[in-house]
Amino acid sequence: MELELVQLLYIVLIAAVIILTVLLSFVLVYVLFVLRDVSKITETTKDTAEKINTFVMQPIRITKEVAKYAKPFVSIVEKRVRSAASEAKAKKKKPTSKKKSS
């Protein structure tokens, strides 16, 4: 009878190992699917970041560079426009004296 209990114990242990192996296999397959999805999401995020860099950040950098070189010219034009505006104001304030001929 003792031998039969030991054999039953071995059979139960073997069954438990087989069940655990099958469950572990399912878990590993599920983890692989999740990792594959994460890889796809990472690739999509990388592509999106590259597109943002290309279509948003690079034009902003180019605009900053152009503004850096154009700033002296813009300030000169701004000064001249302001001086022209002040001269126009001064001319409007001067009364023009015309003699009436009767």
KAZILIN-V965243 format. One record per pair of residues at least 4 apart in sequence whose ideal C-beta (glycine too) atoms are under 8 Angstrom apart, sorted by sequence separation. I is the first residue (numbers start at 1). J is the second residue. If there is no record, write none. Layout:
# KAZILIN-V965243
i->(I;I)
j->(J;J)
This chain:
# KAZILIN-V965243
i->(1;2;3;4;5;6;7;8;9;10;11;12;13;14;15;16;17;18;19;20;21;22;23;24;25;26;27;28;29;30;31;32;33;34;35;36;37;38;39;40;41;42;43;44;45;46;47;48;49;50;51;52;53;54;55;56;57;58;59;60;61;62;63;64;65;66;67;70;71;72;73;74;75;76;77;78;79;80;81;82;83;84;85;86;87;88;89;90;52;53)
j->(5;6;7;8;9;10;11;12;13;14;15;16;17;18;19;20;21;22;23;24;25;26;27;28;29;30;31;32;33;34;35;36;37;38;39;40;41;42;43;44;45;46;47;48;49;50;51;52;53;54;55;56;57;58;59;60;61;62;63;64;65;66;67;68;69;70;71;74;75;76;77;78;79;80;81;82;83;84;85;86;87;88;89;90;91;92;93;94;57;58)
